[in-house]
Amino acid sequence: MHKDTVKGSMKDAKGSVKETAGKMTGDDKLRAEGKGDQVAGKVQKGVGNVKEAARDALKH
């Protein structure tokens, strides 16, 4: 597993927590930040997966 995949997963999870906290407190800014973090995390996970696939392809 590539480090970007792990970092992306962590960012996605952090965003989910922020979004939930924003919903519970009625804080639209926190909710939006959470959604943004989730998107950034998903993108970073995708980049990590592509890097891992490229590395695996070069090994074989």
C-alpha positions as CSV (number, residue, x, y, z in Angstrom):
1,M,0.0,0.0,0.0
2,H,1.4,3.4,-1.0
3,K,1.7,6.1,1.6
4,D,-0.6,8.4,-0.4
5,T,-3.3,5.8,-0.1
6,V,-2.9,5.7,3.7
7,K,-2.8,9.5,4.0
8,G,-5.8,9.8,1.7
9,S,-7.8,7.4,3.9
10,M,-6.9,9.4,7.0
11,K,-7.9,12.7,5.4
12,D,-11.2,11.1,4.2
13,A,-11.9,9.9,7.7
14,K,-11.0,13.3,9.3
15,G,-13.4,14.9,6.8
16,S,-16.2,12.6,7.7
17,V,-15.7,13.5,11.4
18,K,-15.7,17.2,10.6
19,E,-18.8,16.9,8.5
20,T,-20.7,15.0,11.2
21,A,-19.6,17.6,13.8
22,G,-20.7,20.4,11.6
23,K,-24.1,18.7,11.1
24,M,-24.6,18.2,14.8
25,T,-23.6,21.7,15.7
26,G,-25.2,23.4,12.8
27,D,-21.9,24.8,11.7
28,D,-22.1,25.0,7.9
29,K,-18.4,26.1,7.5
30,L,-17.2,23.0,9.4
31,R,-19.5,20.8,7.4
32,A,-18.1,22.3,4.1
33,E,-14.6,21.8,5.3
34,G,-15.4,18.2,6.1
35,K,-16.7,17.6,2.6
36,G,-13.7,19.3,1.1
37,D,-11.4,17.1,3.2
38,Q,-13.3,14.0,2.1
39,V,-12.9,14.9,-1.6
40,A,-9.2,15.7,-1.1
41,G,-8.7,12.3,0.7
42,K,-10.5,10.4,-2.1
43,V,-8.3,12.1,-4.7
44,Q,-5.1,11.4,-2.7
45,K,-6.2,7.7,-2.3
46,G,-6.7,7.5,-6.1
47,V,-3.2,9.0,-6.7
48,G,-1.7,6.4,-4.3
49,N,-3.5,3.6,-6.1
50,V,-2.2,4.8,-9.5
51,K,1.3,5.0,-8.1
52,E,1.1,1.5,-6.6
53,A,-0.3,0.1,-9.9
54,A,2.6,1.7,-11.8
55,R,5.1,0.4,-9.4
56,D,3.7,-3.1,-9.7
57,A,3.6,-2.9,-13.5
58,L,7.3,-2.0,-13.5
59,K,8.2,-4.9,-11.3
60,H,6.7,-7.4,-13.6
